[in-house]
Amino acid sequence: MHIYDVLVIGSGQAGLSVGYFLKRTALDWLILDENSKPGGAWLQTWDNLKLFSPTDYNSLSGWPMPETEEEYPTKNEFIAYLKAYENRYKFPIKRPVKVLEVEKENDLFKITTNGKTYFSKNLVSATGTANNPFTPNYPNQDLFKGRQLHSVNYRNSKKFSNQKVLVVGGGNSGAQILAEISKVANPTWVTKKEPVFLPDEIDGRYLFKEANEIYRGKKSKQISLDNIVMVESVKKARDRGDLKSVRPFISFYEKGVVWPDGTPENFDAVIWCTGFKPNSKHLKNFNLLQNGKIKTKKTRSLLEPNLWLVGYGNWTGFASATIYGVGKTARETVKEIKQEFGV
């Protein structure tokens, strides 16, 4: 029976970042990835997605992302970068391997997959959130006869031509999908509150800079990574008059939704741009999840001390769910793992 020093589950930006720092150790380690090819969660995003900051802010540790055709990388350009990053560092990755269950056996992690079983002294969970989309519950939602899909399953606007579509969610994904849908359909954008649009000249660089200032205590919290960056498609939607939002409806009925004043309105489809929850089903045997989070000190589980979690959000390290921020938490994670081995 082979026993790894460290096993990493997931090879998206978080898993690869951990891999970069593990590569610089003498530890025996392996990454398992359920996808058949590189790209992580980016493989599940819509066709025309664009990142909202230049390549300098979309680079993983050790090797900057090469310059792209336009200022902001496309989804496919970033996936190509992840593939090249894997190849550059020759990470030990096995795919496609789906982790079905993790349990403890004789002080080792026993990782059961759809193929073989693996054993490891330490475990890094870097599965992110993309496989656990969140959709809010509304009264009579099951009665609605139209199409419902989460943004993770949205690819393009072709199937929505000439339809009435509800786009629900006020973040950057909601704004970009609305912008695309509005060219072919009649959309209504539903947000909890009025969206905050950044000035045209400001992009993700500003958000990350401000977020770092807040993290260091140099500024009070005045901005959010949810503020909407005016990428070109969103600017064009604004110029067409399509970037208007309304507050939430109260329930569904067979043909659509009911607004707070009791008015029903028919819709053909609903696209939920309502975010994600941590993908931690593989850790269910440890009963660690509390209020959607696992208690950690930095990235280390408090209840299962040889388990680390990277890339799930601020509770696993500041900005750890972003390309820009995950490197810092990955470095700290591997530093702690090395201490376990006295190296």
Residue pairs with C-beta under 8 A, 6 or more apart in sequence:
1 119
2 118
2 119
3 108
3 119
3 120
3 121
4 28
4 29
4 30
4 118
4 119
4 120
4 121
5 27
5 28
5 29
5 120
5 121
5 122
5 337
5 341
6 22
6 27
6 28
6 29
6 30
6 120
6 121
6 122
6 123
6 124
6 337
7 29
7 30
7 31
7 32
7 109
7 111
7 118
7 120
7 122
7 123
7 124
8 15
8 18
8 19
8 22
8 29
8 30
8 31
8 32
8 123
8 124
8 126
9 15
9 31
9 32
9 99
9 102
9 111
9 123
9 124
9 125
9 126
9 127
9 282
10 31
10 32
10 33
10 40
10 125
10 126
10 127
10 128
10 311
11 19
11 31
11 32
11 33
11 35
11 38
11 40
11 86
11 91
11 93
11 95
11 126
12 39
12 40
12 41
12 42
12 82
12 126
12 128
12 130
12 311
13 40
13 60
13 82
13 311
13 323
13 326
14 126
14 128
14 310
14 311
14 320
14 326
14 330
15 31
15 33
15 40
15 124
15 126
15 310
15 311
16 31
16 40
16 60
16 82
16 85
16 86
16 91
17 60
17 61
17 310
17 311
17 326
17 327
17 329
17 330
18 124
18 126
18 310
18 330
18 333
18 334
19 29
19 31
19 89
19 91
19 93
20 60
20 61
20 62
20 89
20 327
20 330
21 61
21 330
21 331
21 333
21 334
21 335
22 29
22 334
22 337
23 89
23 91
25 334
25 338
25 343
26 343
27 337
27 338
27 341
27 343
29 92
30 92
30 93
30 94
30 118
30 120
31 91
31 92
31 93
31 94
32 93
32 94
32 95
32 97
32 99
32 111
32 113
32 118
33 40
33 93
33 94
33 95
33 96
33 97
34 95
34 96
34 97
34 98
34 99
35 43
35 95
35 96
36 95
36 96
37 43
37 83
37 95
38 79
38 82
38 83
38 86
39 79
39 82
39 83
40 82
40 128
40 130
41 128
41 129
41 130
41 131
42 75
42 78
42 79
42 82
43 79
44 130
44 152
44 153
45 75
45 152
46 75
46 151
46 154
46 155
46 156
46 176
46 177
46 180
47 75
47 155
47 156
48 74
48 75
48 156
48 176
48 180
48 233
49 74
49 75
49 176
50 72
50 73
50 74
50 75
50 176
50 231
50 232
50 233
51 58
51 72
51 73
51 74
51 75
51 78
51 204
51 323
52 72
52 172
52 203
52 204
52 229
52 231
53 72
53 203
53 204
53 205
53 207
53 208
53 229
53 324
54 71
54 72
54 73
54 203
54 205
55 64
55 65
55 66
55 67
55 68
55 73
56 64
56 65
56 205
57 204
57 205
57 208
57 323
57 324
58 65
58 73
58 78
58 81
58 323
58 324
59 65
59 323
60 85
60 323
60 326
60 327
61 327
61 330
61 331
62 89
63 85
63 88
63 89
65 73
65 78
65 81
66 81
66 84
68 74
68 77
69 77
72 203
72 231
73 81
86 93
97 113
97 114
97 115
98 113
98 114
99 111
99 112
99 113
99 282
100 112
100 113
100 114
100 282
101 111
101 112
101 282
101 284
101 285
102 109
102 110
102 111
102 112
102 123
102 282
102 283
102 285
102 286
103 109
103 110
103 112
103 285
104 110
104 285
104 286
105 119
108 119
108 120
108 121
109 119
109 120
109 121
109 122
109 123
109 306
109 307
110 117
110 118
110 119
111 117
111 118
111 119
111 120
111 123
121 306
121 340
122 306
122 307
122 308
122 337
122 340
123 306
123 307
123 308
124 307
124 308
124 309
124 310
124 333
124 337
125 280
125 282
125 283
125 307
125 308
125 309
125 310
126 309
126 310
126 311
127 279
127 280
127 282
128 276
128 278
128 279
128 311
128 312
128 321
129 275
129 276
129 277
129 278
129 279
129 312
129 313
129 321
130 152
130 276
130 279
131 279
132 276
132 277
132 278
132 279
132 280
132 281
133 150
133 151
133 152
133 153
133 272
133 274
133 275
133 276
133 277
134 274
134 275
134 276
134 277
135 148
135 150
135 272
135 274
136 168
136 272
136 274
138 249
138 250
138 251
138 252
138 257
139 250
139 251
139 252
140 251
140 252
140 253
141 148
141 252
143 252
143 253
143 254
144 252
144 253
144 254
144 255
144 256
144 257
144 270
145 254
145 255
146 255
146 256
146 267
146 268
146 269
146 270
147 268
147 269
147 270
148 269
148 270
148 272
149 269
149 270
149 271
149 272
150 271
150 272
150 273
150 274
151 169
151 173
151 174
151 177
151 271
151 272
151 273
151 274
152 276
154 177
154 271
156 180
157 180
157 181
157 183
157 184
157 185
158 184
160 181
160 184
160 185
160 268
160 269
161 184
161 185
162 184
162 185
162 186
163 185
163 186
163 268
163 269
164 185
164 186
164 187
164 188
164 256
164 266
164 267
164 268
164 269
165 181
165 185
165 186
165 187
165 188
165 267
165 268
165 269
165 270
165 271
166 187
166 188
166 190
166 249
166 257
166 267
166 269
166 270
166 271
167 174
167 177
167 178
167 181
167 187
167 188
167 189
167 190
167 271
167 273
168 174
168 190
168 191
168 248
168 270
168 271
168 272
168 273
168 274
169 190
169 191
169 272
169 273
169 274
169 275
170 191
170 192
170 193
170 195
170 226
170 228
170 245
170 273
171 226
171 228
171 273
171 275
172 226
172 228
172 229
173 273
174 189
174 191
174 273
175 195
175 228
175 234
175 237
175 243
176 231
176 233
176 234
177 271
177 273
178 187
178 189
178 237
178 242
178 243
179 233
179 234
179 236
179 237
179 242
179 243
180 233
181 187
181 271
182 237
182 240
182 242
187 242
188 246
188 265
188 267
189 243
189 244
189 245
189 246
190 245
190 246
190 247
190 248
190 249
191 245
191 246
191 247
191 248
192 247
192 248
193 247
194 245
195 228
195 245
196 224
196 226
196 227
196 228
197 227
197 228
197 230
197 238
197 243
198 206
198 207
198 227
198 228
198 229
198 230
199 230
200 230
200 235
202 229
202 230
203 229
203 231
204 229
204 324
206 223
207 223
207 225
207 227
207 229
208 319
208 322
208 324
208 325
210 219
210 222
210 223
211 223
211 225
211 318
211 319
213 219
214 220
214 221
214 222
214 223
215 318
215 319
225 319
225 322
228 234
230 238
234 243
237 243
247 260
248 260
249 257
249 258
249 259
249 260
250 257
250 258
250 259
250 260
251 257
251 258
252 258
253 264
255 264
255 266
255 267
256 264
256 265
256 266
256 267
257 264
257 265
257 267
258 264
258 265
259 265
277 292
278 289
278 292
278 293
278 294
278 312
278 313
280 288
280 289
280 294
280 309
283 289
283 294
283 307
286 301
286 303
286 304
286 307
288 294
288 295
288 301
288 303
288 304
288 307
293 312
293 315
294 301
294 303
294 309
294 315
295 301
295 302
295 303
296 302
296 309
296 315
296 316
298 317
298 329
298 332
298 333
298 336
299 308
299 309
299 310
299 316
299 317
299 320
299 329
299 332
299 333
299 336
300 307
300 308
300 333
300 336
301 307
301 308
301 309
306 340
308 333
308 336
308 337
309 316
310 316
310 317
310 320
310 326
310 329
310 330
310 333
311 320
311 321
311 326
311 329
312 320
312 321
313 320
313 321
314 320
314 321
316 329
317 325
317 326
317 328
317 329
317 332
318 325
318 328
318 329
319 325
319 326
319 328
320 326
320 328
320 329
